[in-house]
Amino acid sequence: MYPTQRTPRLMACLAFALLAPLALCPALAQEAPPQPGPPRPFQLPTPQTITLENGVQATFIEFGAVPKVTLVINVRAGGLNAGERVWLPSLTADLLKEGTESRTAEKIPRS
């Protein structure tokens, strides 16, 4: 064999010999995780539900020390709940896009 043919094979063997132990080291160095501690006491907060003057129900649940709000609004509206007047929700939505005498269409969503 010529020396130029041996060089790639020699380099590959040398690279394997140097890198193979590195691949095995992380597997050998890992240790078992610590045992879990006893469970902490956990108590669910008591929800408080109030009904506003307009009939809307609001539920408050205390969670943590930092004030935060998650707002979920369910509005039963649309073609499914219109009964015989399936055109009414579409008409109402179209008219809201036009605005009113006292509010423009841009002011309606902000109110």
C-alpha positions in Angstrom: 0.0 0.0 0.0 1.0 3.5 -0.6 1.3 5.9 2.3 -1.5 8.1 1.0 -3.9 5.1 1.2 -3.0 4.3 4.8 -3.5 7.9 6.1 -7.4 8.0 6.0 -7.7 4.6 7.6 -5.1 5.5 10.3 -6.9 8.8 11.0 -10.3 7.0 11.3 -8.9 4.4 13.7 -7.1 7.1 15.8 -10.3 9.2 15.9 -12.3 6.2 17.0 -9.8 5.3 19.7 -9.9 8.8 21.1 -13.6 9.4 20.9 -14.9 6.0 22.1 -14.0 6.5 25.8 -15.7 10.0 25.7 -18.9 8.4 24.5 -18.9 5.9 27.4 -18.0 8.5 30.2 -21.5 10.1 30.6 -23.1 6.7 30.9 -20.6 5.7 33.6 -20.7 9.0 35.4 -24.5 9.1 36.0 -25.7 8.4 39.4 -29.2 7.5 40.7 -31.5 10.5 41.5 -32.2 11.2 45.2 -35.2 9.6 46.9 -38.3 11.8 46.9 -39.3 13.6 50.1 -42.6 13.3 52.0 -45.6 14.9 50.2 -46.4 18.5 51.1 -49.8 19.3 52.5 -52.2 20.5 49.8 -55.6 22.1 50.2 -57.8 23.3 47.3 -58.9 26.9 47.7 -62.6 27.5 48.3 -64.3 29.1 45.3 -66.6 32.1 46.0 -69.4 32.6 43.5 -71.5 35.8 43.3 -74.3 36.9 41.0 -74.2 40.4 39.6 -77.3 42.6 39.2 -77.5 41.7 35.5 -77.5 37.9 36.2 -73.9 37.3 35.4 -72.2 34.8 37.7 -68.6 35.5 38.8 -66.5 32.9 40.6 -63.4 33.9 42.6 -60.7 31.5 43.5 -57.7 32.6 45.6 -54.4 31.3 44.2 -51.0 32.5 45.4 -50.0 35.8 46.8 -49.6 37.7 43.5 -52.9 39.2 42.2 -53.8 37.8 38.8 -56.9 37.4 36.7 -58.1 34.8 34.3 -61.3 35.7 32.6 -63.5 33.2 30.8 -66.7 34.4 29.3 -69.2 32.0 27.7 -71.8 33.6 25.5 -74.5 31.4 24.3 -75.2 33.1 21.0 -75.1 32.4 17.3 -77.1 30.4 14.9 -77.5 27.3 17.1 -79.3 29.2 19.9 -81.4 31.5 17.7 -84.3 29.1 17.3 -86.5 30.0 14.4 -84.7 33.3 13.9 -81.4 32.0 12.5 -80.8 35.3 10.7 -80.9 37.4 13.8 -77.3 36.8 15.1 -75.8 37.5 11.7 -77.8 40.7 11.4 -76.8 41.9 14.8 -73.1 41.2 14.1 -73.3 43.1 10.8 -75.1 46.1 12.5 -72.4 46.2 15.2 -69.8 46.7 12.4 -71.7 49.8 11.2 -71.8 51.5 14.6 -74.6 53.4 16.3 -75.7 57.0 16.6 -73.6 57.5 19.8 -70.7 55.1 19.1 -68.6 54.4 16.1 -67.8 50.8 15.1 -64.3 51.2 16.6 -65.7 52.3 20.0 -68.1 49.4 20.4 -65.5 46.7 21.2 -63.8 49.1 23.7 -67.0 49.7 25.7 
